[in-house]
Structure formats: C-alpha cells, structure tokens
C-alpha cells in the first residue's frame, strides 16, 4: 500500500529533490502528514499493489458529471499525477492500519453511489478483506479540531478499528 500525497516537507528536508520523493526518513515517519485520530487523509490517492504485481490506484475526479472516487488498474504517478510531480510517496504497508491486511485476499470492492443532478457520483467505497472492511471516502481533516469532513479533492481511509461511525456515502450502493 502506498499513499501519494503533497510533499509538505520537501522544502525543509529535500529542497533539491526533483519529482516524486519516497519517504524513508524515520523523522518524517514519526509524524506523517496524513495521519489523524481515527483516519488517514491523503491528498492525491492510494495505491494497492497485489502479490502478482498488479497495481490499483484510487484517486478523486474533479467536480462535474463524473465527480467522485475513481479506481484504475494503474499507478497514480504518470496517470492521475504527472510523472515529475513534487509528491511524497509513503509505503504504508507495514506502518499504518493497512498492516492488518497484508497477505489477506481482497474479497470485494463496493462503490457507494449517490444521486447528483441528472446522474450519480461516488463519494465512498468499501474494500473488504478477511479481517474487515476498509472504508474510503471523499474526505479530509478539517481545522480547527482536525475531524473528518467532506472534501472534493482528498481521500479519507478509515480502518475497522476506527471509532468513526459510517457517514456520507457509506452503505449506499
């Protein structure tokens, strides 16, 4: 699992770096920009790499006829994010709530659509594994208390252990 996020510390820790930067420094890992109480909040998207090497990306689309979460069988960098973007790439496989799902078979992906004008949009999805469900929502941490709120351009990841109740887009298919 990888998060592709805005590189908030680039100017401070790697001002000369060009393009995507893989986060490896323990100081950055001690306080990741995407971790909040009960959920993760990612600016660009989430990548799931399977044991067979296939990569699935989840990101958001701009408001309009097809606004919502988007799922592809491709990497985000070079597709949803330009290949030379100044982004931070966090391998969260063993350093986040994803650790409970490493090696587990993906059982199901449910997209939760809601009506929008003359069509529909997808503000949420549920990814099911043996140990439980991971919820993805168009959402982000909102000041001043950094609670989860709606967003058109961020993805919130909510793990089964989270105390957060389901919200907008959850359970509607």
N, C-alpha and C positions, 0 to 999 in steps of 0.2 A: 504494500500500500504506500502510495505517495500523495503528498499534498503539494500542489503548485500554488504558491502564494506570492503576494507582493513581497519584495525583498526589503523589509523595513530597516534592516541594519546594514545594508550594503555600503552606504557612505561612511559608516563608522568602522566596519570591520574588513571590508574588501573594496575600497573605492576604485581600484584599478581593474577589478574583475569585469569582464565583458560577457554578456549572455547569461543563461541560466546558471545559478550557483547552488551546488549541492551542499546542504548544511551538514557539517561533520563536527564542528567545534562544540565541546561539552558546555562551554559557557552559553552558547545560543540555545542548546537543548535544555538548559536549566530553567529557562523561561521562554518557551516558544510563543510566538506572536499569535498563534491560532488557538491556544488552549484557554478555555473559560470554565467556570463552575458548571458542570453538567453537560457540556457540549464542546465541540471544536467548531471554529468558524474560519472558513477558507475563502480567500478572495477569488481565485481563478478556478480551481477544481480539484478533483480527486481521481487518482488512477489506481486501478486494481490490476495487478499482474498475476496471472494464473500460473500454476505449476507447469503447464505446457508452453509457456512463453507468450500466450495471447495477452494483450493489454486492452483494458476497457477504461475509457475516460468518462467522467461525469462533470459537466460544467453547466452554465446557465446561458440562455439566449436573451438578447435584448428585448425589451417590451415590444409588443406587436402581435401579429396574428399567431405566432408560434412561441410566445414568451413562456419560459419555464425551464425546468431541468432538461438537459439533453444527455443522452447516453450514446456512446460510439464504441466501436471496436477499433480504437486507435489511441495513440498517445496524445496528450494535450499539447505538448510543445511541438510546434510545427503544424498544428491543426487549429485548435481553439486559441492558442497563444503563439505569436510569431516565434520562429526558432532562435532569434537573437534577443529575446525579451530579457529584461533585467528582473528575473523572478528568482525566488528561493524555492528549491525543491527539497522537501523534507521526506525522508524514508521513515514512515511512521509504523512500519510493520511490527516492530517489537518495542515501540516506545509510546504507545497510546492505547486506547480502548480496542484497537484492531488486534492486539496480541491474543485476545481470546478466540480469534477466528483464523489464525494462521494454521494452514493444513486442513481446515474444515471445507467440506464441499458446499458450494453455493447451491441452495435449493430452489430459490425463487427470487424474482425481481418484480415487484408490483408498483406500477406507476399510478399515482393518485391524481386524477384529473378533476378540474372544476370548470364550470361554465365561465366563459369570458366573451362578452359581446355576442357575436354570431358563431363562436367556436368554443374551444376549450384551451386550457393551459395546464401545465403540470407543476404545481408548487411543491410537490413532495413525492417521495418514493420510499419503499421498504425493501431492503435486501435481506433475505432470510438465509441463515446458516444453521447448522445443527444446534449450537449453543444459544441461539436467539436471533433477534431482528435488529438490524442497524437501520435507523431512520435518517433520510437525507431530506432537507427542506431548503427552500429559498429563505435563508435567514442569516442573521449575524448578531454579534454582540452590540448592544446599544448603550451608549452613555446615558446617564451618569453612573448607573449601577451595573452595567455590562451584562444585563439579562438578554435572553434570546428574544429577538424581534424580527419581523418580516424584512425582507430585502429583495431587490430585483437583481442584484449582482454579487451575491455571496452564497455559499453553501454551508449550512449547519449540519454537522454529523452528530447524531445522538445515539449513544450506545445503550444496550439493555440495562446496564447498571445505573443509568442516569435517573435522578429524581424528577426530571422534567416530564410533565404529562404530555400526551399527544396534543397537537394543536393543528392549526390550519393545514389542510391537505392530508392529514393522517387518516387512513382508513377509508378514504373515498376512492373508488376505482372506476 
